């Protein structure tokens, strides 16, 4: 089976390498011509594909042809146009080339400021433009009867050089010191996607967050110390936040999240 990954960036590129190591043929897209050699060197069949709000540019037909699964990993970038409109432009191509399985990388930002324990049954109330666009894209994909879509709502993404503490180090009066963190390591993201494809788990919505939820103050202070960064300072006031539960993904897939030191 061929897998097409729309967006071979921080997550998409190592995911493609992992799928190739399992014996899958992988097509990968980028919007940057300079990245084509790196994709090819990794064993990926590379394509330039750029989503616009009214048209697609690049080799869309070749990228989607013969794809058994399409993985969409393109976060909203408000300066580059509305993701919802981009998806409405893409969907006719998905239908035309007979793609029957779609995996959409979403985010727990769709839950907004909901508090307490958050499950997939919690009503999403996004309070950011990114969260609103992601939720609308989820609905557009799920409502299309021409293919089955599984939605992955990832927590804060960490791994490699990516970690939110780099943006928080040295800052003053950070909000919500007692709110729990909801993070997920890139290795877990890849493992979960591999299981979904391997086991054929389609038409589902999953929260995907590590089951380790220390407070923001405790976690980011400790992480800054580990990395030799300037300590962040927190406003003593704030809301109690939320804990996003991944019990569904653990029960259905048996996925065990990475050890806490990875976070």
CORSUL-V295529 format. One line per field, one symbol per residue. phi: phi as a letter, one per 40 degrees, with the letter a starting at -180 (. if undefined). A space follows every 10 residues. Layout:
BEGIN
phi=???
END
This chain:
BEGIN
phi=.cbbbchcbd cccccdcccc ccgccbbbba cbdccdcccc ccgcccacbb cbcbabbhcc ccccdgccbb bbbbccbdcb hccccccccc ddcdcccgcb bbbbcbaccc cfcdbgcbbc ccccbcbbcc cccccccdcc ccccccabbb bbcccccbig ccacccccdg cbfccfcccc cbbacddcdc dccdcdcccg cbgbbbcbad cbbccdcccc cccccccgcc ccbbcccicc gabccbdccc ccbgcbcddd ccc
END
